[in-house]
């Protein structure tokens, strides 16, 4: 059924992922002379004229992982009749959010812009919120499946 609590969790996770795609996830602040940068999932913006080259392969996976997650979340919501598949899709979404967080930490703290300090924004916590919501949805889906199997055993 589409009105289960898992659907609500998945819908809230979808909203969190879309918001994370739209909002800046971090800021590189110059420690001395230099330029500040704002990190979005798909691009890094310099706040003033800068000749610093930042390769696209550093920040592009952030957007790619979230763009893969968006249709997968919607597909998971509408696969309510196939609970084992829905639980598997939730597990894969959990893995995508773990990969996003790992790549975000790598980009921000390990391979950031030289001569800057990195400060994550509040939007960087949205994939963690989505991770928690996916785990809650998966737990509900698995418990529904157990209830259905127990009811089948009784019949």
N, C-alpha and C positions, 0 to 999 in steps of 0.2 A: 504494500500500500504506500502511496505517495505521502500520506500524512503521518508517517512515523517520525519519532524524534531524531532518528538518524538522518532523515531528509533535512531537517532543520539544521543539524550540525554541518552537513555537507553544504547547504546553502550559505550559512555563515562563513564557512571556510572559503567558498567561492568569492564572497564579497571581500574577505580579507586579502585574497590573492590578487583580485582586480585592483584594490586600493594600493597594494604594494607595487603593482606595475605602474601606477600613475604617480605615486609620490616619490620624492627623493629619499634614498635609503642611507645616505652618508655624506660626510663633508670632509674634504682634505683642507686643513687650515695650514697656511705657510708658517713655518717656525721662525723664519727670518725674512729676508727680502725674497719676494716671490709672489705667486698667484694662488688664491684659494680656488678650490674646485668643488663642485657639487656632483655627487654620484647618483645617477638614476640607474634603473635596471638595464637600460638600453644605451646609455651614453654618459659621458663625463663632460660637464660644462665648466669652462673656465670663467671666473667672475670678472676677469679683465683680459687684455690681450696677452697671450702666452704662446711661446714657441715650444712648449713641452709636448712631446709626442707620447701618447698613451695608446698602446696597441689595442685593437678592437677585441681580440680574443680574450682579453682579461675580463671585460665586463659583459660581453655578449652572452655567455652562458647563464648569467643571472636572469636575463629576459627570456632566453630560450626555455629554461626550466619552468618558469611561471607560465609561459605561453603553451607549453605542453600540458601543464596541470589544469588550465582553465577548461578545455573541452573534455578532458578526462573526468573532471569533477561533475560536469553536467551529464556525461554518459553514465557515471556511477549513480547519480540521482535517479535516472530513468531505468536503471536495471534492477528495480526493486523486486521483480518477480524471480530473479535469479540471485538468491542470497549468497551462495558460495562465490560466484563471480564478483558480486558487489564487495565482499570482504577482501578478495584478492586485489581488486582495484583500489580499495582503501589502503591496503598495504603498499601498493606501488606508489600511491600519492604520498604516503609517509616517507618512502625512500626519496622521492623527488624533493620534498621539503628538507630532508637531511642533507641532500646534495646541495641545495640552494644555500643553506646556512654554512656548510663547509666551504663552498666557493666564495661566499661573501666574506668570511673570515680570511681566506687566502688573499682575496683582492684587497681588502681593507688594511689588513695588518702585515701581510708578508710582501705583497707586490704593489703597494700603493705608490703614489707619486713621491719622488725623492724630494726631501727637504720640506715635507709636510707631516702634520700629525692627523690621524684619522679619528673622526668622531661619528659613530653611527647615529642615525636619527630614529625616531619612534617607529617609523614605517618599517624598519628592519626587523622589528619584533612581530610583524604581521604573519610571516611564514611560520614562526614558532607557534603563534596562536592557531594557525591553520593546521599545523602538525598535531596539536592537542585536540582540535576538533575532529580531525581524521581518526585519531586513536579512539575518541569517544564514539564516533560513528561506527567504527569497526567493532568495538565492544558490543554495541547495541545490535548490530547485524548478526554477530556470532551468537549472542544470547537468543535472538529471535529464531535462528536456525535450530538451536538446541531445543527450544520450546516446541517448534513444529515437529521435530523428530520424536520428541517425547510424546506428543499428541498422536503421532502416527503409530507409535508402539502400542499405545493404549487401545486403539481401534482394532 
